Amino acid sequence: MAEPRKQDLKIIGETTSSGGQFGNVRITGQCTFRSDLDCNRISCIGQTDVQGNLRAGELKLTGEAAVGGTLDAGRVGGRGQLNVSSRLRGEQIQFTGEIKVGDDCEAGDLAMLGAFDVHGLVSAERLELKMLGSCKAKEIGGGRLVVRRSRKSALIHLFKPSSVGSLVADSIEGDVVELEHTTAQVVRGNHVTIGAGCQIGRVEYTQTLDVHKNAVVQEMVRQA
């Protein structure tokens, strides 16, 4: 038996909603959902606050969004600021701006231009981070991990001295790890590149290691 079609929701202006299950949700303005929201797709232009959990096939954001619980989405995209109090999980995350997560951030593909603050683990099969500001995570792990400072960061630094792109993490581990302007206690990988501006306590690698002349690595260990 076919599942009943979910009703779409379109919001223009400023309002509140009790939440619930919907098909496509489109917000232009400001909306607060007082409980969980479950939808096929949500498009936000403006400001959205989900006081419970948010589950969506796709989230497209232009502006600001806050989720009081967990965010589970197939795709997360757009630009602006995204705050998730608990866990963030998405098959594909492509975002420009700032992401803050109170727990873990899990993704298949994670491509970001901007800054993030993740209190737990950042896990991605493929991570490409172009930093415009301060990035923090307790741990980062995955397959191919590429962390670079965006070329735009130098221009932003002329106006906002605190906005130079850099990453701080306790540990970083992946199959292929390429880092710039990163401070970490431990980095582990098969193929590891430690680029300019890095300060690493210990690097453990199995196949190749390349360290930039302007990087600092206190200990380098090749694992059998």
GIHU-V601714 format. One line per field, one symbol per residue. ss: DSSP state (H for helix, E for strand, L for the rest). burial: I if it has 16 or more other ideal C-beta (glycine too) atoms within 10 Angstrom, else O. Layout:
ss: ???
burial: ???
//
This chain:
ss: LLLLLLLLEEEEEEEEELLEEEEEEEEEEEEEELLLEEEEEEEEEEEEEELLLEEEEEEEEEEEEEELLLEEEEEEEEEEEEEELLLEEEEEEEEEEEEEELLLEEEEEEEEEEEEEEEEEEEEEEEEEEELLEEEEEEEEEEEEEEEELLLHHHHHHHLHHHLLEEEEEEEEEEEEEELLEEEEEEEEEEEEELLLLEEEEEEEEEEEEELLLLEEEEEEELL
burial: OOOOOOOOIOIOOOOOIOIOOIOIIIIOOIIOIOOIIIIOIIIIIIIIIIIIIIIIIIIIIOIIIIIIIIIIIIIIIIIIIIIIIIIIIIIIIIIOIIIIIIIIIIIIIIIIIIIIIIOIIIIIOIIIIIIIIIIIIOIIIIOIIIIIIIOOIOOIOOOOOOIIIIIOIOIIIIOIIIIIIIIIOIIIIOIIIIIOIIIIOOIIIOOOIOIOOOIOIOOOOOOO
//
